[in-house]
């Protein structure tokens, strides 16, 4: 999932909404710093213990941020195990491969992936963790992020953008895809495209919500977000706050609605991860891909929070402990309790 899909349910709670973006922001600002489920669980357990001693539960911004981070992790686990995601990602990857129609349309150019990312038969591995390590390497700062121009380098040398970490750890798509599934380059692009176009479909459904998203984000103290992260993790960062400020300024999520701008953003990703840029003809694929993703957005978001209760709260982030499964053994199991998309 990408930024808007993660955060749109929490427009009335700016810090919880911001928390849903923190894992992706960190992948841009400081990729060596990761927040793990056990850290989220420990913080929330401590917060619940304190609340049990109060007449009324508190809603401090730090706890809101951590709840948002936990929501992100739980939602990603569910989303990447969703059969609709696996099927549609596969279809888009095949479409990309057919469009490119090179001598090896399912794989990146020779030399892009090391031997450990290729199976004994010579086919490029579909597994996303292997592809991520190989195609991106240690110097590029994480998975595909829609980068900015040189003038946007004020964030510690990291590019920030409007795409989250497409292909984060733990996705393990390979085992669920057909044996002829595209690998490498086409699979990377197909996955990336699905997550971006899902955001686009949600934005197009009600563009006012994206404006509200940015308005709420403007209310967030970026230094508090950085402080919350530094409280949770043993390693400290000074890169997160300036990166969030730049993310707010650029408002690149609007670019998802226009094919030309979206292609430019995607090619910023390709340059960043040192893969060949997508050709102009790739724009021809986008209208069909948009329709395919939009037509299945409810299935793709099954189990993901989508609405507030009468008090403006997303119950799924507040009722009981957030459940952060360490592995999905049932594609229908929700990652979090509470109301879900109809």
HUVEN-V681984 format. One line per field, one symbol per residue. ss: DSSP state (@ for helix, = for strand, . for the rest). psi: psi as a letter, one per 20 degrees, with the letter a starting at -180 (. if undefined). A space follows every 50 residues. Layout:
BEGIN
ss = ???
psi = ???
END
This chain:
BEGIN
ss = ..@@@@@@@@...@@@@@@@@@@@@@@@@.......@@@@@@@@@@@@@@ @.........@@@@@@@@@@@@@@@@@@@@..@@@@@@@@@@@@@@@@@@ ..............@@@=.....=...@@@@@@@@@.......=.....@ @@.............=.......@@@.......@@@@@@@@@@@@@@@@@ @@@@@.@@@@@@@@@@@@...@@@@@@@@@@@.......@@@@@@@@@@@ .@@@@@@.@@@@@@@@@@@@@@.......@@@@@@@@@@@@@@@..@@@@ ..............@@@.........................
psi = qagghgihikhinhhgghhiighhghhggniioqpqhhhgggghgghhgg hiiqhqqrmqhghgghhgghgggghggggiiphhggghggghhgggghgg lahmiiqrqpigprhijprhijqpqhphgggghghhaiiikaapporarh ikjjlkjqqrajpanokrqjglhhiiqqhjqqacghgggggggghghggg ghghhnhhhhghghghhhipohhhggggghhhqhpqqjigghggghgggh lihhihipgghgggghhhghhgjlqqqqrhihhhhgggggggghijhggh jpipqirraijkqohiihoaqppnpiqojoiipqiqraqrq.
END
